[in-house]
């Protein structure tokens, strides 16, 4: 255990404070003022499978200020109370789309390659050029050739160098649905609700905020890394030999004591208020007899999915990890929503895994029920984050909380015109209260064609291979890589001179992944690897 540090001589403020100034007599006559503590920034991702009924999910306005009235007719009506803190990036395409004619990606599998490439922007290996092959290696076991966004960020910002990945249903993902990779072909195992709770209970002492030395011993990140810029600035000043010795001793003290100080609100009372108690975790961890683990009621106003979200909120409030992913399951039976078919089949409008057939009666309503559930879960997460004061605003204001979906329309499984919703400006980095069409700024980007079949008055025949329920592939194709650059720069990730994220780098991030055109993934990837459109989306910035 590291030595305890007298509070009176501990850091006078992280993120810009001149931490050693009180001890340096030769600087006493100079104006060296500690700046206010800057709250840390966090990325919280909610990831769901099988897209949505895009015609109901998107508001009609695709570029311009959003109002509650814009959201009320849509699936996102539950987010209306938070509209001023929302950002909807429109016109974005993810990478490596599966098509029956190998037009826009690899030929491994319509689920596997999309999920494997989503946060890596790398192709999967081994490659398949046959979209209908059932080769075990390529269809069921292929994995991406590079790490995913959560790990790239965590290597620079997280105390242990790894993200917090919370599997909301407690399922371990295979290659079909896995999204988190610590390295090439190396999937990362997430935590279930019980494991996540156990990892957080030691972050605070009963009724007290985390002590710096305890948090240091637990999390392992050096405060010296946090305040090195301040110390280097002081070292460049003209000071006496005695003060130079004091500064060296102060650096040694920081080496000995450790880590980031958690929020003053990080205590058992916050955990209890969020329902993050051992009793609730035990209830969520038991095998359900009727309902499913996500929709089952844990307490008044709290179901299994909400409890997972609240654990993510607790982790963010305690600054236990700035990179938190809430992973919803693929191929799930939402029995608590009254649905008798599993989610993957419903997304294809069928009662099986085929891509052609006759619509299941009432399937559009089934899909809208799932869409509405996910929207309510994201609204719950946003509300909890917004209910905790931090700095001059709320915890939400210092986060980028993003709901990503693996595809746009679940039947077409198209990757253009992705439904993405962000809440929070990450400490003022992002514009909020807006829908922003990053592709061309037009205010009337299509909402897709999700109700062209299986809806009242339309054909009852499904052909997922035709992608007719999706969006015209010529529209909404701005590469998701650029949005990932936005997120990394907002959190403070740095890059090397080539623009790719690099520990010890000093440049903004301008490049991510292996390719930023989905066509480049065909055949396992073009050579050489190319990012055609580097940089971030400037239009998403608060100052745009």
Buried (B, 14 or more C-beta within 10 A) or exposed (E): EBEEBEEEEBBBBBBBBBBBBBBBEBBEEEEBEBEEBBBBBBBBBBBBBBBBBBBBBBBEBBBEEBBEEBBEEBBBBBBBBBBEBBBBBBBBBBBBBBBBEBEBBBBBBBBBBBBBBBBBBBBBBEBBEEBEBEEEEBBBBBBBBBBBBBBBBBBBBBBEBBBBBBBBBBBEBEBBBBBBBBEEBEBBEBBBBBBBBEBBEEBBEEEEBBBBBBBBBBBEBBBBEBBEEBBEEBEEBEBEEEBBEBBEEBBEBBEBBBBBBBBEBBBBEBBEBBBBBEEBBEBBBEEBEEBBBBBBEBEEEBBBBBBBBBBBBBBBBBBBBBBBBBBBBBBBBBBBBEBEBBBBBBBBBBBEEEBEBEBBEEBBEBBBBBBBBBBBBBBBBBBBBBEBEBBEBBBBBBBBBBBBBBBBBBBBBBBBBBBBBBBBBBBBBBBBBBBBBBBEBEEEBBBBBBBBBBBEEEEBEBBBBBBBBBBEBEBBBBBBBBBBBBBBBBBBBBBBEEBBBBEEBEBBBBBBBBBBBBBBBBBBBBEEBEBEEBBBBEBBBBEE
